[in-house]
Amino acid sequence: MVRFKSRYLLCEVCVSNPSDLRLLDERAVFFAVKAAVSRAHGDYGTALIGMCFSVKYLNAHTGVVFLRCRKSHYRMLWSALPFISSLESRGQRVPCFFNCLHVGGTIRTCQKFLIRYNTQQLHRLLPRCRSDSELVGYVGFHRAKLHCCRFVVQ
Amino acid sequence: MAAFADLCISGTNDKKRLQSIIETAAHLGYSTVAINHLVEVQPKKQEIGKPKCVSELFDHFPIVQGRSRPIRVLNRLTLVVSDTSHFRQTADFKFYDIIAIYPKTEKVFHAACMSCDVDIICIAATEKQPFHFKRPPVFGAIERGVFFEISYAAAIKDSTMRRYTISNAISLMETCKGKNVIVSSGAEKPLELRGPYDIANLGLLFGLSEGDAKAAVSANCRAALLHGETRKTALGIIRTVKKSQPADEREDKEAPPSKKAKLDAM
């Protein structure tokens, strides 16, 4: 059976100021990516993106984004992502950059990767916390991340 | 998993900014970073100066994402040279781990490729290349183990710079066929860094093949670092290391096992 194959790009939006993450929303990411593709690949790029590109999921607490596009030109979209230097949201410009963590064929594989990645992050951050309250804070934060991942599949 | 390296981070006197850049690099997955010190070579003799000691930056270096080791920070010197006679090897070179040259004219480029003792030759990213790349010096550099570097920070900032970077990069690829190329950031702020897989993808825009693009961020960078290390060794085989152990302890040797017996006898 012939079906339309797509690629899900799992990206992390990195900002210098953690409180700016709360300003993110899906529309801002969508327009930023569209603008970057049109600047990098011109009308051809914009046309391909117009076919089947969407922001499937955005977590404002952690900055994780799922972008979906066709399998035939996900590389073109991926190559335009490094050129994004800021997001426009609610009238404010947030300087940021996109770090692509994983490319998967389905949301489920991306979710599996995200769970592994979050447990790695937890291992990295745990030695640095200095008190019990910080530890509880970190664990709660990452549990929230994992909870959000499971939400996506449903 | 390959070890990624970013061999050009602009060195500033602002310690906090440098710390945040290195932390971002560790978060993105770079195992090695090199702090760049840019020097314009003057006709008269000049002091290049020692780089700041790397261990002053951090008490504990941040751990690289996905690995258990801390990030490795090195010092690098870039000389902007417009005349062949200006390039002189001074004693200050030994404080830097990597030496790079940014040639401004064709003669300097030819000299850098064929004879100068450098590890990296920088390709212009902010202006149109004033000379064309010819095959003989490029292939001579490839045989010697010198690498060509493309820096992408300018491309991220401005649209005109992006055009220059891409056109210079593609004209280099046409001549060198994608060999001995490294891509590095030249970042001045932590937001100008990009992840290694993103940069490997950017390499496709620059005309590299998929394998070459990934090598440009990992294997070629490691080779450039080793090339820089050999400057501190004798013929690239023996390296002496000061040890705080008793005098009868032998020097640290990198000689192959077959030669070890002879050296021990000596």
HADDOCK unambig.tbl for C-alpha pairs under 7 A between the chains (distance, minus, plus):
assign (segid A and resid 79 and name CA) (segid B and resid 198 and name CA) 6.97 0.50 0.50
assign (segid A and resid 79 and name CA) (segid B and resid 201 and name CA) 5.57 0.50 0.50
assign (segid A and resid 79 and name CA) (segid B and resid 202 and name CA) 5.51 0.50 0.50
assign (segid A and resid 82 and name CA) (segid B and resid 194 and name CA) 6.51 0.50 0.50
assign (segid A and resid 82 and name CA) (segid B and resid 198 and name CA) 6.50 0.50 0.50
assign (segid A and resid 83 and name CA) (segid B and resid 156 and name CA) 5.18 0.50 0.50
assign (segid A and resid 96 and name CA) (segid B and resid 191 and name CA) 6.25 0.50 0.50
assign (segid A and resid 97 and name CA) (segid B and resid 191 and name CA) 6.31 0.50 0.50
assign (segid A and resid 99 and name CA) (segid B and resid 194 and name CA) 6.56 0.50 0.50
assign (segid A and resid 99 and name CA) (segid B and resid 195 and name CA) 5.59 0.50 0.50
assign (segid A and resid 100 and name CA) (segid B and resid 198 and name CA) 6.62 0.50 0.50
